[in-house]
Amino acid sequence: MISIEEVIKEYKDDKKDSLDIDKLEHKYLSRKGYIAELFKGIKDIIPEKKSAYGQKLNELKQDIEEYVAKNKTQEIESNIEIYPINRLDMQSRLGGLSPISRLIFKIQDIFAGLGFSVAVGPELESEKYNFDMLNIPESHPARDVWDTIWVQNPAGIKSLLRTHTSPVQIHYMENNKPPIRIIAPGKVYRYEATDSTHETVFHQVEGLCLDDKASISTFKGVINYFFKELFQQDVKIRLRPSYFPFTEPSFEIDIWLEDKWLEIAGAGMVNRKVLENGGITDPNIQGFAFGFGVERLAMILYGIDDIRLIHSADIRFASQLGKIQL
């Protein structure tokens, strides 16, 4: 067995010859290296010399470890390329919520005052919940209008990034009994060309109210209160007949602002077939649903003329909007 004196001498020679640091580390500090071998040999040292021997061995081990660490650091530093950098503006600035998040929280607060709770659902949705359960069969032309982004898993099962937050209605009805009062804010996806008023990704707020008394008159009262609180003024509203597969009757909601009518949302009484798909079969239960785009409301409230600015991640744009109080 090699002696500690022989190891010390060999170690000094290796340092003098600048042995590769990784090879040196392996030679002395690995599980089968010299240091490990010397520690195993302590049992063969006579008792009166064990203490001095152990101290000497520990000092040698520490010296080798420090040498390896120092040389590895120098090796790393020698491989670092230094580039000139420009001085950055490091002034401390507080972050803030995006204009869309602020507006969604405001909308939630308003509807909370009317007894509505918040419901959420998956953004990656099945065809069943995004279309079929909402009375939009495969042959329905609405599917062409909402041609969206499809994904397929390794098993060949197709899903899609939801085109609206309406599927949350079905998920919620399947797990809750009336009375139901919910809003479902969230991100939605459409495969379409972008311009100043259209984006591929945007946010919607879906609303659902079901009980044995809900009517169009109830809906008008709810939506009137909402827009009055949101805009902090009386807002003139009109309902125009329209068509949606999941409501009957259906209507578009327009608001009178800045001397013109603005189309702001869609709504209607929930189609009986949709109620049944959600597990609600009681004929006395009825209600209304509505949905609107958050970005469209933000453009009105903040005076934004291009929807693409909202998701541009431009700190100058966001900081300007952060000064506006909702």
N, C-alpha and C positions, 0 to 999 in steps of 0.2 A: 504494500500500500504506500502511496506517495505521502511524503511528510509535509507538514505545514511550511517548513523552511524551504523545501523544494518548490512548493507552490508560490511562495513569496518571491523567490528568485526568478521563476519563470514569468510571473506576472510583471515584474520590473522589466524584464527583457522584452516582453510583448509590448509594453507601453513605449519603450525606447524605439522599437521597430515600427511603431504606429500600426499595430495589427488592426484590421478592419473591426470597427466597434461592434457590429452584430456578431462577428465570429468570436470576439473576445467575451461578449456577454454570454454566448452559448457555452463557451469553453469553461467559464468559471461559475456562472450563476444558474445554468439550466438544472433540471431535475437530476441529470446524470453528470453534472459538472464537478469540478474540483471541490468547490465549497461544500456541496451536498455530500460528497465522498468523505471529506474531512469531518463533517458533523457526525456521520455514521460511525467514524472511528473513535469518537469520544469514549465510548464504552470500554475501549481497550487501554485507555490511559489510566495509570495508577491514581488512586483517589487523591493523594496529596498534591498532584500536579494538574488535576482536572480544572480547577478554578482558573488558574493562570492560562491554561491552554484554551479554555472556552473564551476568556476575555480577548486573547490574542486572535482567535479565529473570528470573533464578532467584529473586531476592529478591521481585520482584513476584508471581511465581507462588506462592511460599511464603506470602506475605501473604494472597493471595486464598484459598488452600486453608484456612489457619487461620481466616479470617473465616467461610467457609462452614461449616466443621466446628463452630465455636463457636455459630453461629446455628441450625444444625440441632439441636444438643444442647438449646439453650434452647427450641426449638420443641417437641421431644419432651417435655421436662420440663413445659412449660406445659399439655400435654394429658393429663398423668397425674393421675388423681383420687386423692386421699389419703383412705384410710378408717382409722378407729380400729381398732387390733388389740388382742386380749387377750394378756396375757403367757402364753407357752407354757412348759411344763415342759421345759427343754432338758437335763436330766440325761443323762449318757452312759449308755446301756444296750446291752449286747451282744445281738445277735440270736441266733437259734437255729433248729434244724430243727423242722419241724412234727412233731406226734406220729406222723402216718402215715409220714413219711419215716424217722423214727427207727426205727419198728417194721419197715418194709420192709428197712432196712439190717441190723437184727438178724436177721430171717428169712433174708436172704441169707447172713449169716455162719454161721448154724446149718447150712444146707444145703451151704454150701461145705465144711464139715467132713465131709460125707458124699460129696463128689466131684461135687456138682451145680454147674453153671455157670449164668449168668444169660443168658436170651434175651429179646429184645424184638421187637415187631411194631407195625404201624401201628394208630392208634386209629380212623382212617377206613378201614373195611374193605369189601371186596366181599361181595356176597351169597354168592358161591361159597365163600369161605373161612370166613365167619361161620356159614354154615348147611350148604350142600350137601356140602362136603368132610368135614364132621363128622357125616354120616349124618342130616341134618335136611332132608329134601326139602321142597318148597314146600307140600305138603299136610299136613305134620307139625304136630300140635297144639302142639308146643313153640314154634313160631313165634308163636303167639298169646300164649303166656305171656311171651315175650321181645319183644313188640311194642316197637320201639325208635324211634330218631330217624333218619329217612331224609333224605338230601340228593341233589340231582340237579344234574349239571353242565350247561353250555350245550348239550352234545351230546346230552343226554337220558339219559345213563348214570347209573343209580342206585347209590348207595353208602349205607352206614349207619355210625353210630358203634357200634363193636363192643359186643355185649352181654356178652361174656366174653373172657377172654384165651386161650381154647382155640384160636383160629385160629393162634396162635403155634406150636402143635404142628405143624400142617401145613407152615407156612413153614419150620420148622426141619428137619423130616423130608425135605423136598424138596431140601435143600442139605447134608445131613449123613447119614452112615451110622451104624448102630448099632455099638458101644454108645452110647446116648444117655442122658444124665442132665442135665436142665435144669429150672429154674424160670423162670416168666415172670410177673414182677410188672407191674402196670400199671393204668391207669384204664379203667373200663368204664361203659356208659351204658344205662339202662333208662327207658322212658317209663312212669312210674308215679307214683301219689300218694305224697307224702312224709309220714312220721310219725316217731315217736321211734325206730323201728328200720329205716326204709327211706328211701333217698335215690335221686334220679335219677342222680347221679354218685357212684361209689365205686371202691374199688380191690380187685383180686383178685390172688391168687398161684396160678398154674397150675403143676403139676408133672408131669413125664413121665420115666419110666425104661423103657428098652427094651434088652433083650439076649436071650441064649438061656437065661437062668436065672431072670429076674424072675418072681415069683409073688405071690400074696396074702400069703403068709407074709413075703416080703421087704418088701412094702408095710407090713405091721403093724410090722415092726422099724423101718422108716424113720420112720413117723408117731409111734410111741412115743418114739423118740429126740428127734424134733422138739419134741413138746409137753413132754417132760421138761426139755429145755434152755430152752424159752421160758418156762415157768412156774417153773423152778428147783425142781421137786419131782416126785415120781412122780404121774402122772396116769392114772386109770383110763379106758380107752377101750372102746367097743363099736361094732361094725359092724352096721348094719341093712340088710336087702335093700331095694333101691330100683331105679329105672330112669332111665338116661340114654341117649340115642341113640348116644353115642360110646363107651360102655363096655359090656362084657358079660362076666361079671356086674357089676352096679353095687351100690353100697351107700352109705348115709349114715354119717358118722362123728359119734358123740356122745362128749363127755367129761364125766366126773363132777367137778363143781366146786360148792362151797358147798351140798352136800347135795342136788344135783339134776343130772339129765342135761341137757346143753346140746348142741343140734345145731350142729355147727361147720364141717362140710365135706362135700363129695361126692367119691366116688372110684369106681374100678373098673378092671378089666382092659380095655385098649384094644381096641375092636371091630376085628375083622380087616378090615372094609371101610374103616375109617379109616386103618389101616396101609397098605393098598393105595392109597388116595387120596394118601397121602404118599409113595408110591413105594417102599414096603417090601414086597416080595413073598416074601421068604424065610420059609417056614412055621415055621422054628425060632425066629424072632424073636417075642417077646411082651413084654408089659410092662404097667405100670399108670400111670394118670393120676389126678390129684387136683386139687381147687381149693377155695379158701376165701376168704372176705371179710376184708380187712385191718381194716376198720372194726369188724367184729364182734369180732375179737380185741382191738382197741384198747379197746373198751368194757369188756371183761372185765378186761384188764390195768390200765387206768387208773381203773376204777370210774365210767365215764361212763353216764348213764342216758338220754341223748338223742343219737342219731347226728348230728343237725343241728348240734350244738355244735362238732363236729370241723371242719367247713368254714365256721364262722361268721366267721373272721378276727378274732375278739375277742382282743386282746392279753392281756387278763386271764386268759382261759381257757388260752391257749397257754403263758403264763409259769408257770402253776401246774403244768401237765403237764411242763414242762421241768425241774422239780425232781425228777421221779420217775426213778429209775434202772432201766433195763431189764436 
